Amino acid sequence: MKKIRIGIAGAGNAGMMHLKSLTGGNFSEAEVVAICDKTGRLEALKSEIPSDVKVYAEYSAMLADKACDAVIITTPHFFHPEMAIAAFKAGCHVFCEKPAGVFTENVKEMNRAAVESGKIFSMHFNRRLEPVFIKLKEMIASGETGAVKRISWTTTDWFRTDAYFASGTWRGTWKGEGGGLLLNQCIHNLDIWQNLFGMPDKVRSSCSFGKFHDNMEVEDEVTAIFNYKNGTSGVFIASTGESPGTNRLEIFCDNGKLIVENRQIKFYKTEGPVDDFCRKTKTGFGEPKSNLIEIEIDGKADLSKGMLKNFVEAVSGKAPLLVDGKEGLKSLELANAIILSSWLDKTVSIPVDDKLYRKELQKRISSSTLKKNVEHQVFDLKDSFK
């Protein structure tokens, strides 16, 4: 069987991680045939790139050679939509790093191009493969938990140093990255949020920009309140400046409360629906009895390799795609809504006014006074996965 020929766009942290995965004997149905990067760092990385992988300085040249059946896009966020659209027009399937883009307007164009091309468009949201979230989704979908009433997620375990932001000219800037914590780190959490609970109707937030870091100007602390049409509410708290951090998801539902922490689920299940007890009991201070159930979780997944495997199998027609480009639009919409609410200091509705968001983003790009200290480095992303 002919192997799927893959080209990688970008030789930074994510690009090199995917290169190592695909050339490490893990994929019999795919091979890396090309890599491109215009920063000039490929020369320094040549010892890590197999000799049979063709090196390009320009993405357009890699596509023009028609050597690839699929491309993996790992460049800075602003370039994702235009590079994906170019790949679809060249007849390539696309595996795109998160986020899908910086603002929803051109990510919608990205999805239209995918549909028109008939090619596979996969987003790299690897936390979907976490057994704990797979189990949690099963419990909610089956009705075991009862209706979800309130959600609280504190995810402050995304600690980053100034050296991280110094590793690229684009990192931590409005012009180069278009956002910070929400677009680069917590986009994973926002993807899980919308996958488990759906999209809220309204968002109110407070963000801090460059609070913990000298070498960036984008959001590095977030508190957001989500409200749903059905009355469900949620609070989302995140930071890249706290250590030790916390990653704790609490879900209050009609059949009790779930706590998700350290890849474990604790279900404090009540002996009947909480709503029924509240409305029918004759006592003033009593509560429904509950029992602690520690939910068994089926191991730990190989997240990024698992997503790549699914992409290759989807291209081969052997498996349905787990996360498509439309899912990438949802998490980005949440991120945009949170940032826009903080910028405007008011509640915003979803779907986001994408033209207003783009206008407000451009204001920050134009008025930026950040002078970055840059020391280019490629980090091993295994230290990022906790």
C-alpha positions, 0 to 999 in steps of 0.5 A, a space after each residue: 500500500 502506498 504511504 501517505 506523504 506528509 509535509 511539515 510546515 514549521 520547525 518549532 516546538 510542535 513541528 519537531 515533535 511531530 517529525 520525531 513521532 512520524 519518523 520514530 517507527 510509529 506509523 507504517 502508513 505514513 512518511 514525512 517527505 518534506 519540512 519547511 521553515 523560513 526562520 533559518 533554523 533548519 540548518 541548526 536542526 539538520 542533525 535531527 532531520 532525516 536525510 531523505 526529508 526534503 527541506 524547503 525555506 518556502 511553504 509555497 515551494 513545498 506545495 508547488 512540488 506536489 510531493 505531499 498528500 497531507 500537511 501538518 501546520 505548526 507555524 504561528 497562529 496567524 498563518 494557520 488559515 491561509 496555509 490551510 486554505 493553500 493546502 486544500 487548493 493544492 489537493 492536500 489533507 490538513 492536520 492543523 496545530 491549535 488554535 485554528 487561527 486568531 479570529 473566527 472570521 478567517 477560520 470560517 473561510 478555512 472550513 469552507 475551503 476544506 469542504 470545497 476541497 473534499 479533503 480531511 481537515 483535522 485539528 490537534 486537540 489531543 486532550 480529547 484522548 484523555 481517558 478521564 474526559 472520554 469517561 466524563 462525556 459518557 457519563 453526562 451523555 448517558 444521563 448518569 449525572 443528571 442535568 448539569 447545573 453549574 461548572 467550575 474549572 480552575 486550570 492554573 497549571 500552565 506555568 510559563 517562564 519569560 524564557 518561553 516567551 523569549 524563544 520566538 519573536 512572535 510569542 506573547 505579542 498581539 501582532 505575532 500570536 494574537 493572544 496568549 494563555 487562551 489561544 496557546 495553552 487553554 485552548 485545549 481546556 476550552 475545547 474540552 469545555 465545549 465538547 462536554 457542555 456545549 457553547 454558552 450563550 453569554 460570556 463576561 470576563 476579566 483578563 490580565 495582560 502581562 501580569 506575570 511576565 515581562 516579555 509579553 503583552 497578551 493575556 496571562 490570567 483569566 477569570 470568565 463567567 459563562 451563562 447558558 440559555 438553559 440556566 446552566 452557569 460556569 466559571 473558568 479560571 486560568 493562569 500561566 503565572 502560578 506555581 504550584 498550579 491547580 487543575 480541578 474541574 467541578 461539575 454540579 449536576 442534578 444527581 450530585 457533584 463530580 470532581 475531576 482532578 489528577 486524572 481521576 473522577 470522584 462522583 458524590 452521587 445523591 440518593 435521588 435528584 437534588 431538584 426533587 429533594 429541594 422542592 419536596 422535603 419538609 425539612 429546612 436544613 437537610 440535604 440529600 444523602 450522597 455516596 462517594 463513587 471513585 470512577 475507574 479510568 482506563 489508563 493514560 493515552 499517548 495524546 499527540 501520537 494518538 491524534 496523528 494516528 487518527 488523522 492518518 487513519 482518516 485519510 486512509 479511510 480506516 477511521 472516522 475523524 475525531 476532531 474536525 475543523 468546525 470544532 476548532 472554530 468553537 474553542 476559538 469562538 470561546 477564546 475570542 469572546 473571553 478576550 473581547 469581554 475583557 477589552 470592552 468591559 461588558 458581557 458579550 454574546 456568542 456567536 462573537 461579532 468577528 468584525 468587532 473582534 478583529 477591529 479591537 485586536 488591530 487596535 492593540 497591534 497598532 498601539 503595542 509598545 512591547 520591546 521583546 528580548 528574543 533568544 530563539 530556542 526549540 523546547 521539547 514539548 513533553 515537559 508541557 504535557 502534565 
